[in-house]
Amino acid sequence: MKTDPKELRTILVTDCGSTTTKALLFEKGLDRWRQTFRGEAPTTVEEPVADVTVGALNAFSEVQELSGRLVLREGGPFEITGSDSSRGIDLYLSTSSAGGGLQMLVAGVVRSITTESAERAALGAGAIVMEAVSADDEREDYERIERIRHVKPDIVLLTGGIDGGSTSHVVEVAEMLVAAAPRPRFGDTLQLPVIYAGNADAAQDVQGILASLAKVVVVENVRPSLDRENLGPAREAIHEFFLSHVMSHSPGYGKLLSWSPVPIMPTPAAVGDIVQSFADRSGKSVLCVDIGGATTDVFSVFSDREQQAVFNRTVSANLGMSYSIANVLVEAGAEAIRRWLPFEITESELRDRLRNKMIRPTSIPQTREDLFLEQAVCREALRLSLKHHRALAVGIEVKRERGIADVFKQGSDRYELVDLMRLDIVIGSGGVLSHAPSRMQAALMMIDGFALEGVTSLAVDSIFMMPHLGVLNSVHPQAAQDIFEHDCLIKVGISVVPAFPSSAKIGPKLAEVYVDGVLVGVVERMSVSRLTVPPNHAGELRVVPLHKSIDVGAGAGQVFERTMDLGECGVIVDGRNRPCESASFSVEKQREIYTNLGLL
């Protein structure tokens, strides 16, 4: 198959998910690359089929039927393009999260330093962190060993210590791994893959200790000094182990790997790559969420205090819209979900409806009330997952020389990277956002769930093609960029949310909004509404705060001005401040908001 971007005209890409395998056909037109046809089929990694390629071939067949292009051929998976440009493909690519995705155990010495860096490295590589173990996590050794023994990870990432520091603590963590003797999830005869990314001085000792248990690869320290992270080498090693040890032992993946000249990427890693690529090209700060049935992934790119763009990803493995919907209920509470509804519902009825959804995870809402309830759950899943993300998406700043005795006193040197006032664009993906009956519903879920502030562009992934574009970006960045910006990213609108101290004495009007110099509306306190502007209009947006304490994204009392695409829904103004005042959560107030936005 061809991999030179100059020779590519037709590319077929699949994302092999836990339940569905989605195949997309990308074709080069006269002016740019486009996404043309889509096919999907149930994933077949589980018994009785236990061969992921069967589901993939079924998805290819649907693409072939819809497009009229001969994709499959006798005696092999693909017809390759030749002199007849109406048949065959030039390249096949794939991502995968089937079989539960990439599952990892991370271990370190200090929870807030090396273990946290290891967790960020694993999450950035597209993994689900099943357990994070630290020497200082306040559990007894037997409790840690028992927990490790019950986790069946695909890969273990072991870290600890700064280069040149003490080696004894990280050696103790390695000995604890030997005592627990965890077994890998796939492959009865497979040695446990362990990546050591800790103090270089301890590498030889760690290798010797783990030799009987695991296949150990040593890479550069994820935390070579207290004030610096080095996550790249660990992430690359995770990808290599994922392909050579995890994917090769998964049902049918050996055949799938042979079909493509490009390595299969974990689905979350592919989404992260396209998010990073978009942020790099546009220079924007980005927040992206992929909310699924079982998990919610959050991706962000924000600048640190040295103005370097920093990418972070977290996965909330217990927050989702079907399989994990009851976990959202437990973690958020029934009252937190109920406060977003424009109708009365008892707590017992709410619980019953959500439990029914968990029992029948593939069902879709049949009434408007069912739809609004699921969207209320989405708000809480977004809120909780962003809270989790903010805890891990931190910058590191060392203000003075420190010794090893100060290792446990680093809390004050960590600062949050996610600043919603500096957020340029939020991208929503996953069925509840991408397939909401109206774009306004998706916009309101993101505004409420993330508690957006300032001026923010809102967008959704049209048909969840970000994983496909992430792996395409590794081969043909220009094609991935064309399709992402024109076919994938649906610009929903702009949210304008003034923020001010709760103690400030401010009147009922918060800010004026101008488009191309014309006053189009006013942000009123406690009100949410949609301003009358032409849809999909790109123009000069100007937001003028009406009090010196009000911040609309340019600083307290400062005017915000920027040329922006107003999207399908135009400008949505929200005067509820942050955190939202309790009065905004009454049924009457929610009904007013839904009515103002045309949702009732």
KEGUDREN-783182 format. One record per residue (C-alpha): z, y, x; residue number from 1. Coordinates in steps of 0.2 Angstrom, whole numbers, plus 5000, padded with zeros to 4 digits. Layout:
N
SITE     Z     Y     X    i
SITE     Z     Y     X  NUM
...
***
This chain:
600
SITE     Z     Y     X    i
SITE  5000  5000  5000    1
SITE  4997  5018  5005    2
SITE  5012  5029  5010    3
SITE  5002  5044  5018    4
SITE  5004  5058  5005    5
SITE  4986  5064  5008    6
SITE  4979  5047  5002    7
SITE  4990  5045  4986    8
SITE  4983  5048  4969    9
SITE  4993  5036  4958   10
SITE  5011  5030  4960   11
SITE  5021  5019  4949   12
SITE  5040  5020  4950   13
SITE  5054  5010  4942   14
SITE  5073  5013  4940   15
SITE  5081  4996  4937   16
SITE  5097  5001  4927   17
SITE  5111  4990  4921   18
SITE  5103  4988  4904   19
SITE  5085  4995  4905   20
SITE  5071  4995  4918   21
SITE  5061  5011  4916   22
SITE  5044  5013  4924   23
SITE  5035  5029  4926   24
SITE  5017  5032  4931   25
SITE  5014  5048  4941   26
SITE  4996  5054  4944   27
SITE  4988  5068  4953   28
SITE  4978  5080  4942   29
SITE  4966  5094  4947   30
SITE  4979  5106  4950   31
SITE  4996  5096  4952   32
SITE  5005  5080  4950   33
SITE  5010  5075  4933   34
SITE  5020  5061  4924   35
SITE  5008  5053  4913   36
SITE  5014  5036  4905   37
SITE  5031  5028  4903   38
SITE  5036  5010  4899   39
SITE  5053  5001  4898   40
SITE  5060  4984  4896   41
SITE  5078  4976  4896   42
SITE  5084  4973  4914   43
SITE  5084  4954  4918   44
SITE  5097  4953  4933   45
SITE  5109  4944  4922   46
SITE  5108  4926  4916   47
SITE  5099  4917  4909   48
SITE  5084  4925  4917   49
SITE  5093  4931  4933   50
SITE  5078  4939  4941   51
SITE  5076  4958  4941   52
SITE  5057  4957  4943   53
SITE  5054  4949  4926   54
SITE  5061  4965  4917   55
SITE  5051  4976  4929   56
SITE  5035  4966  4926   57
SITE  5038  4969  4907   58
SITE  5040  4987  4910   59
SITE  5024  4988  4920   60
SITE  5015  4979  4906   61
SITE  5019  4993  4894   62
SITE  5013  5006  4906   63
SITE  4997  4996  4908   64
SITE  4995  4995  4889   65
SITE  4998  5013  4885   66
SITE  4988  5020  4900   67
SITE  4973  5008  4899   68
SITE  4974  5007  4918   69
SITE  4974  4990  4926   70
SITE  4991  4989  4935   71
SITE  4995  4971  4936   72
SITE  4983  4958  4944   73
SITE  4982  4939  4945   74
SITE  4991  4931  4960   75
SITE  5002  4947  4964   76
SITE  5011  4961  4956   77
SITE  4999  4975  4958   78
SITE  4981  4980  4957   79
SITE  4978  4992  4972   80
SITE  4966  5006  4970   81
SITE  4949  5006  4977   82
SITE  4932  5013  4974   83
SITE  4936  5013  4955   84
SITE  4949  5026  4952   85
SITE  4953  5021  4934   86
SITE  4962  5005  4940   87
SITE  4976  5000  4951   88
SITE  4990  5010  4960   89
SITE  4992  5017  4977   90
SITE  5011  5015  4979   91
SITE  5025  5007  4971   92
SITE  5043  5013  4973   93
SITE  5060  5009  4965   94
SITE  5078  5014  4963   95
SITE  5092  5002  4956   96
SITE  5109  5002  4948   97
SITE  5107  4985  4940   98
SITE  5122  4973  4942   99
SITE  5134  4987  4941  100
SITE  5127  4997  4956  101
SITE  5134  4999  4973  102
SITE  5153  4996  4973  103
SITE  5164  5000  4988  104
SITE  5181  5000  4994  105
SITE  5186  5014  5006  106
SITE  5202  5014  5017  107
SITE  5209  5027  5029  108
SITE  5225  5034  5036  109
SITE  5229  5051  5027  110
SITE  5224  5052  5009  111
SITE  5220  5071  5009  112
SITE  5210  5070  5026  113
SITE  5201  5054  5032  114
SITE  5202  5044  5016  115
SITE  5195  5059  5006  116
SITE  5181  5061  5018  117
SITE  5177  5043  5017  118
SITE  5176  5044  4998  119
SITE  5164  5059  4999  120
SITE  5153  5049  5011  121
SITE  5153  5034  4999  122
SITE  5150  5044  4983  123
SITE  5136  5054  4992  124
SITE  5127  5037  4996  125
SITE  5127  5032  4978  126
SITE  5142  5021  4977  127
SITE  5155  5018  4964  128
SITE  5172  5019  4974  129
SITE  5182  5005  4966  130
SITE  5198  5008  4976  131
SITE  5203  5021  4989  132
SITE  5218  5015  5000  133
SITE  5228  5025  5012  134
SITE  5242  5022  5024  135
SITE  5251  5037  5015  136
SITE  5247  5033  4997  137
SITE  5266  5029  4993  138
SITE  5262  5010  4989  139
SITE  5271  4996  4997  140
SITE  5260  4985  5009  141
SITE  5260  4970  4997  142
SITE  5254  4982  4983  143
SITE  5240  4988  4993  144
SITE  5235  4970  4999  145
SITE  5236  4963  4981  146
SITE  5225  4977  4975  147
SITE  5212  4975  4989  148
SITE  5212  4956  4986  149
SITE  5207  4959  4968  150
SITE  5193  4971  4972  151
SITE  5176  4962  4976  152
SITE  5167  4976  4985  153
SITE  5149  4976  4991  154
SITE  5154  4986  5006  155
SITE  5170  4992  5014  156
SITE  5171  5009  5023  157
SITE  5186  5010  5035  158
SITE  5191  5027  5043  159
SITE  5206  5035  5051  160
SITE  5211  5047  5064  161
SITE  5202  5060  5073  162
SITE  5193  5057  5089  163
SITE  5205  5057  5104  164
SITE  5220  5055  5092  165
SITE  5232  5040  5089  166
SITE  5224  5023  5086  167
SITE  5239  5014  5080  168
SITE  5238  5019  5061  169
SITE  5220  5014  5059  170
SITE  5223  4998  5068  171
SITE  5236  4994  5055  172
SITE  5224  4998  5041  173
SITE  5212  4985  5048  174
SITE  5226  4972  5049  175
SITE  5230  4976  5031  176
SITE  5212  4972  5027  177
SITE  5213  4955  5036  178
SITE  5229  4951  5027  179
SITE  5220  4955  5010  180
SITE  5204  4946  5015  181
SITE  5193  4953  5001  182
SITE  5177  4944  4997  183
SITE  5160  4952  4994  184
SITE  5154  4952  4976  185
SITE  5137  4944  4980  186
SITE  5134  4929  4992  187
SITE  5146  4914  4994  188
SITE  5142  4913  5012  189
SITE  5140  4932  5015  190
SITE  5152  4940  5028  191
SITE  5160  4956  5021  192
SITE  5150  4971  5026  193
SITE  5162  4984  5035  194
SITE  5157  5001  5041  195
SITE  5170  5008  5054  196
SITE  5169  5027  5054  197
SITE  5185  5032  5062  198
SITE  5193  5037  5078  199
SITE  5181  5031  5091  200
SITE  5195  5026  5103  201
SITE  5200  5012  5091  202
SITE  5183  5005  5087  203
SITE  5184  4990  5099  204
SITE  5201  4985  5093  205
SITE  5195  4986  5075  206
SITE  5180  4976  5078  207
SITE  5191  4962  5086  208
SITE  5203  4962  5072  209
SITE  5190  4961  5059  210
SITE  5178  4949  5068  211
SITE  5183  4933  5058  212
SITE  5182  4942  5041  213
SITE  5168  4954  5042  214
SITE  5152  4960  5049  215
SITE  5157  4976  5057  216
SITE  5145  4991  5061  217
SITE  5153  5006  5070  218
SITE  5146  5023  5067  219
SITE  5152  5041  5071  220
SITE  5168  5047  5064  221
SITE  5168  5055  5047  222
SITE  5181  5066  5052  223
SITE  5179  5069  5071  224
SITE  5192  5084  5070  225
SITE  5203  5091  5057  226
SITE  5191  5105  5053  227
SITE  5175  5096  5053  228
SITE  5167  5082  5042  229
SITE  5152  5071  5048  230
SITE  5147  5061  5033  231
SITE  5128  5058  5038  232
SITE  5130  5043  5049  233
SITE  5141  5034  5037  234
SITE  5130  5037  5022  235
SITE  5115  5030  5032  236
SITE  5125  5015  5037  237
SITE  5129  5012  5018  238
SITE  5111  5013  5014  239
SITE  5106  5000  5027  240
SITE  5120  4988  5022  241
SITE  5115  4991  5004  242
SITE  5097  4985  5007  243
SITE  5101  4971  5020  244
SITE  5117  4963  5013  245
SITE  5119  4969  4994  246
SITE  5101  4970  4987  247
SITE  5095  4954  4997  248
SITE  5108  4944  4988  249
SITE  5105  4950  4971  250
SITE  5095  4940  4959  251
SITE  5076  4943  4962  252
SITE  5078  4958  4973  253
SITE  5070  4950  4988  254
SITE  5054  4949  4978  255
SITE  5056  4967  4972  256
SITE  5059  4973  4990  257
SITE  5043  4965  4995  258
SITE  5033  4974  4983  259
SITE  5036  4991  4990  260
SITE  5034  4998  5008  261
SITE  5049  5010  5005  262
SITE  5067  5004  5004  263
SITE  5075  5003  4986  264
SITE  5087  5017  4984  265
SITE  5103  5017  4973  266
SITE  5100  5027  4957  267
SITE  5114  5039  4960  268
SITE  5108  5042  4978  269
SITE  5091  5046  4972  270
SITE  5097  5058  4959  271
SITE  5107  5067  4972  272
SITE  5092  5068  4984  273
SITE  5082  5077  4971  274
SITE  5096  5089  4967  275
SITE  5098  5093  4985  276
SITE  5080  5095  4987  277
SITE  5079  5107  4972  278
SITE  5094  5117  4979  279
SITE  5087  5119  4996  280
SITE  5070  5125  4990  281
SITE  5077  5137  4977  282
SITE  5092  5143  4986  283
SITE  5102  5141  4970  284
SITE  5119  5134  4967  285
SITE  5117  5119  4956  286
SITE  5128  5108  4945  287
SITE  5120  5092  4938  288
SITE  5128  5079  4927  289
SITE  5122  5062  4922  290
SITE  5132  5055  4908  291
SITE  5129  5037  4903  292
SITE  5137  5024  4893  293
SITE  5150  5018  4905  294
SITE  5150  5032  4919  295
SITE  5148  5050  4922  296
SITE  5141  5056  4938  297
SITE  5143  5074  4943  298
SITE  5132  5082  4958  299
SITE  5134  5099  4965  300
SITE  5127  5110  4979  301
SITE  5138  5126  4983  302
SITE  5139  5136  4998  303
SITE  5155  5135  5009  304
SITE  5164  5150  5017  305
SITE  5151  5149  5031  306
SITE  5137  5150  5019  307
SITE  5131  5132  5022  308
SITE  5125  5123  5007  309
SITE  5137  5108  5004  310
SITE  5132  5093  4993  311
SITE  5145  5083  4983  312
SITE  5144  5069  4971  313
SITE  5158  5061  4961  314
SITE  5157  5046  4948  315
SITE  5170  5045  4934  316
SITE  5168  5026  4932  317
SITE  5179  5026  4916  318
SITE  5171  5040  4906  319
SITE  5155  5037  4896  320
SITE  5148  5038  4879  321
SITE  5148  5019  4873  322
SITE  5156  5006  4884  323
SITE  5169  5018  4890  324
SITE  5170  5030  4875  325
SITE  5188  5023  4871  326
SITE  5193  5028  4889  327
SITE  5188  5046  4885  328
SITE  5199  5045  4870  329
SITE  5214  5039  4879  330
SITE  5212  5051  4894  331
SITE  5208  5066  4883  332
SITE  5218  5063  4868  333
SITE  5212  5063  4850  334
SITE  5217  5081  4847  335
SITE  5206  5087  4862  336
SITE  5191  5079  4854  337
SITE  5195  5084  4836  338
SITE  5196  5103  4841  339
SITE  5177  5104  4844  340
SITE  5172  5098  4827  341
SITE  5166  5109  4812  342
SITE  5174  5097  4799  343
SITE  5191  5089  4795  344
SITE  5194  5072  4801  345
SITE  5211  5062  4803  346
SITE  5216  5055  4820  347
SITE  5215  5037  4813  348
SITE  5198  5039  4807  349
SITE  5192  5047  4823  350
SITE  5200  5033  4833  351
SITE  5191  5020  4822  352
SITE  5174  5028  4823  353
SITE  5175  5028  4842  354
SITE  5181  5010  4843  355
SITE  5167  5005  4832  356
SITE  5155  5014  4845  357
SITE  5163  5004  4859  358
SITE  5160  4988  4850  359
SITE  5142  4992  4846  360
SITE  5138  5002  4862  361
SITE  5119  5003  4858  362
SITE  5120  5010  4841  363
SITE  5115  5028  4838  364
SITE  5123  5041  4826  365
SITE  5118  5038  4808  366
SITE  5125  5054  4800  367
SITE  5127  5072  4806  368
SITE  5146  5069  4807  369
SITE  5144  5054  4818  370
SITE  5132  5065  4829  371
SITE  5144  5079  4830  372
SITE  5159  5067  4834  373
SITE  5149  5060  4849  374
SITE  5145  5077  4855  375
SITE  5163  5082  4854  376
SITE  5167  5066  4865  377
SITE  5153  5072  4877  378
SITE  5162  5089  4879  379
SITE  5178  5080  4884  380
SITE  5169  5068  4896  381
SITE  5161  5083  4904  382
SITE  5177  5092  4906  383
SITE  5187  5078  4913  384
SITE  5173  5073  4925  385
SITE  5171  5091  4932  386
SITE  5190  5091  4934  387
SITE  5188  5075  4945  388
SITE  5173  5082  4954  389
SITE  5182  5099  4958  390
SITE  5196  5089  4966  391
SITE  5184  5081  4978  392
SITE  5172  5094  4981  393
SITE  5182  5104  4994  394
SITE  5179  5114  5009  395
SITE  5189  5113  5025  396
SITE  5196  5128  5034  397
SITE  5208  5127  5049  398
SITE  5215  5144  5052  399
SITE  5225  5140  5068  400
SITE  5227  5127  5081  401
SITE  5236  5112  5075  402
SITE  5243  5096  5082  403
SITE  5244  5079  5076  404
SITE  5261  5083  5069  405
SITE  5253  5095  5056  406
SITE  5241  5082  5049  407
SITE  5251  5080  5034  408
SITE  5252  5099  5030  409
SITE  5233  5102  5027  410
SITE  5234  5106  5009  411
SITE  5233  5125  5011  412
SITE  5217  5123  5022  413
SITE  5207  5115  5008  414
SITE  5198  5126  4995  415
SITE  5187  5122  4980  416
SITE  5168  5123  4983  417
SITE  5164  5123  4964  418
SITE  5164  5141  4958  419
SITE  5157  5143  4940  420
SITE  5155  5162  4943  421
SITE  5143  5158  4957  422
SITE  5134  5144  4948  423
SITE  5115  5148  4945  424
SITE  5110  5132  4935  425
SITE  5117  5117  4927  426
SITE  5106  5102  4923  427
SITE  5111  5089  4910  428
SITE  5105  5071  4910  429
SITE  5109  5056  4900  430
SITE  5105  5051  4882  431
SITE  5118  5062  4873  432
SITE  5111  5078  4882  433
SITE  5092  5074  4886  434
SITE  5089  5067  4868  435
SITE  5100  5078  4858  436
SITE  5091  5082  4841  437
SITE  5090  5101  4846  438
SITE  5091  5109  4863  439
SITE  5104  5121  4856  440
SITE  5116  5106  4854  441
SITE  5114  5101  4872  442
SITE  5117  5119  4878  443
SITE  5133  5121  4868  444
SITE  5139  5104  4875  445
SITE  5137  5110  4893  446
SITE  5144  5127  4889  447
SITE  5160  5120  4881  448
SITE  5162  5104  4892  449
SITE  5160  5113  4908  450
SITE  5168  5130  4902  451
SITE  5154  5140  4910  452
SITE  5158  5157  4916  453
SITE  5146  5172  4920  454
SITE  5127  5170  4918  455
SITE  5121  5152  4920  456
SITE  5104  5144  4917  457
SITE  5104  5129  4907  458
SITE  5092  5114  4909  459
SITE  5090  5096  4904  460
SITE  5081  5081  4912  461
SITE  5067  5078  4899  462
SITE  5067  5059  4899  463
SITE  5079  5054  4914  464
SITE  5066  5054  4927  465
SITE  5077  5061  4941  466
SITE  5080  5044  4949  467
SITE  5061  5041  4950  468
SITE  5058  5058  4958  469
SITE  5072  5056  4970  470
SITE  5064  5041  4978  471
SITE  5047  5049  4977  472
SITE  5054  5064  4986  473
SITE  5056  5053  5001  474
SITE  5038  5049  5002  475
SITE  5029  5064  4994  476
SITE  5040  5079  4992  477
SITE  5027  5091  4985  478
SITE  5023  5078  4971  479
SITE  5041  5076  4967  480
SITE  5043  5095  4967  481
SITE  5028  5098  4955  482
SITE  5034  5085  4943  483
SITE  5052  5090  4943  484
SITE  5049  5108  4940  485
SITE  5035  5106  4927  486
SITE  5038  5089  4918  487
SITE  5056  5084  4921  488
SITE  5066  5101  4920  489
SITE  5067  5108  4903  490
SITE  5074  5125  4903  491
SITE  5085  5127  4888  492
SITE  5092  5144  4889  493
SITE  5104  5156  4897  494
SITE  5123  5157  4894  495
SITE  5132  5173  4896  496
SITE  5151  5171  4896  497
SITE  5161  5186  4902  498
SITE  5178  5182  4910  499
SITE  5194  5193  4911  500
SITE  5212  5192  4914  501
SITE  5221  5187  4898  502
SITE  5234  5201  4900  503
SITE  5220  5214  4900  504
SITE  5219  5226  4885  505
SITE  5201  5224  4880  506
SITE  5193  5229  4864  507
SITE  5182  5218  4853  508
SITE  5166  5221  4862  509
SITE  5164  5213  4880  510
SITE  5147  5216  4887  511
SITE  5129  5222  4882  512
SITE  5114  5212  4886  513
SITE  5097  5219  4890  514
SITE  5081  5210  4892  515
SITE  5067  5220  4901  516
SITE  5077  5236  4898  517
SITE  5079  5233  4879  518
SITE  5096  5230  4871  519
SITE  5096  5213  4863  520
SITE  5114  5211  4858  521
SITE  5132  5213  4862  522
SITE  5145  5199  4867  523
SITE  5159  5200  4855  524
SITE  5177  5193  4859  525
SITE  5180  5176  4851  526
SITE  5162  5174  4845  527
SITE  5148  5163  4851  528
SITE  5130  5167  4845  529
SITE  5112  5167  4850  530
SITE  5103  5183  4853  531
SITE  5085  5186  4847  532
SITE  5073  5185  4861  533
SITE  5056  5178  4863  534
SITE  5058  5159  4868  535
SITE  5052  5154  4885  536
SITE  5051  5172  4891  537
SITE  5054  5176  4909  538
SITE  5060  5194  4911  539
SITE  5073  5205  4918  540
SITE  5091  5200  4911  541
SITE  5104  5214  4913  542
SITE  5122  5211  4907  543
SITE  5133  5227  4907  544
SITE  5152  5224  4906  545
SITE  5161  5236  4894  546
SITE  5178  5236  4904  547
SITE  5182  5237  4922  548
SITE  5192  5220  4921  549
SITE  5177  5210  4914  550
SITE  5167  5199  4926  551
SITE  5150  5194  4920  552
SITE  5145  5186  4937  553
SITE  5143  5201  4949  554
SITE  5162  5205  4951  555
SITE  5174  5214  4939  556
SITE  5166  5229  4931  557
SITE  5149  5226  4940  558
SITE  5132  5225  4931  559
SITE  5123  5208  4933  560
SITE  5104  5210  4935  561
SITE  5091  5196  4938  562
SITE  5074  5190  4933  563
SITE  5077  5174  4924  564
SITE  5067  5162  4912  565
SITE  5076  5162  4896  566
SITE  5071  5145  4890  567
SITE  5068  5137  4873  568
SITE  5085  5144  4866  569
SITE  5085  5161  4874  570
SITE  5102  5169  4877  571
SITE  5118  5162  4871  572
SITE  5133  5173  4872  573
SITE  5151  5167  4872  574
SITE  5166  5179  4871  575
SITE  5180  5166  4871  576
SITE  5185  5170  4889  577
SITE  5192  5155  4899  578
SITE  5202  5145  4896  579
SITE  5197  5146  4878  580
SITE  5210  5154  4867  581
SITE  5218  5142  4855  582
SITE  5212  5151  4840  583
SITE  5194  5147  4844  584
SITE  5198  5128  4840  585
SITE  5201  5129  4822  586
SITE  5189  5120  4810  587
SITE  5184  5137  4803  588
SITE  5180  5144  4820  589
SITE  5170  5129  4825  590
SITE  5160  5130  4809  591
SITE  5156  5148  4812  592
SITE  5150  5144  4829  593
SITE  5139  5130  4823  594
SITE  5132  5141  4809  595
SITE  5129  5156  4821  596
SITE  5119  5144  4833  597
SITE  5109  5136  4818  598
SITE  5117  5119  4820  599
SITE  5124  5119  4802  600
***
